[in-house]
Amino acid sequence: MPQMMPMEWMMLYITFLATFLMFNIMNYFIQSPSSQSETKKIIHINKTNWKW
C-alpha cells in the first residue's frame, strides 16, 4: 500500500478536527438554559445531637 502524501495527511487531520469541533460546539449550544426557579432550592440540614 503506497504511503499517503503529507498534504493528504494534513487535509485528513483538518477534516477530523473540524468535524470534532463542530460536534462539540453543537452539543454545547443545543442545550436550553434551565429556568431560574430551579436554582432557588431549600437546603434542609438535619442536626443530630449525640448523647453518649
Legacy VTK file of the C-alpha trace (Angstrom):
# vtk DataFile Version 3.0
C-alpha trace
ASCII
DATASET POLYDATA
POINTS 52 float
0.000 0.000 0.000
1.552 3.296 -1.012
2.163 5.862 1.669
-0.051 8.935 1.639
1.486 12.268 0.813
1.956 14.683 3.752
-0.600 17.112 2.298
-3.247 14.389 2.300
-2.486 13.629 5.953
-2.861 17.332 6.756
-6.225 17.529 4.971
-7.379 14.384 6.769
-6.337 15.869 10.124
-8.085 19.174 9.369
-11.257 17.331 8.323
-11.403 15.253 11.504
-10.539 18.243 13.673
-13.264 20.394 12.079
-15.804 17.588 12.499
-14.831 17.104 16.153
-15.031 20.825 16.915
-18.397 21.232 15.171
-19.826 18.254 17.043
-18.676 19.670 20.406
-19.887 23.196 19.631
-23.307 21.907 18.556
-23.638 19.811 21.715
-22.676 22.818 23.848
-25.140 25.270 22.292
-28.067 22.879 21.762
-28.837 22.653 25.478
-31.577 25.047 26.515
-30.868 27.077 29.653
-32.588 25.870 32.791
-35.293 28.002 34.339
-34.423 30.319 37.200
-36.997 28.779 39.574
-34.945 25.600 39.875
-32.000 27.460 41.366
-33.923 28.507 44.491
-33.924 25.233 46.412
-34.302 24.987 50.174
-31.474 23.138 51.879
-32.626 21.058 54.838
-29.958 20.438 57.460
-30.695 17.723 59.994
-28.700 18.320 63.139
-28.138 15.282 65.306
-27.282 15.634 68.991
-25.206 12.648 70.037
-25.605 11.700 73.697
-23.013 9.166 74.724
LINES 1 53
52 0 1 2 3 4 5 6 7 8 9 10 11 12 13 14 15 16 17 18 19 20 21 22 23 24 25 26 27 28 29 30 31 32 33 34 35 36 37 38 39 40 41 42 43 44 45 46 47 48 49 50 51
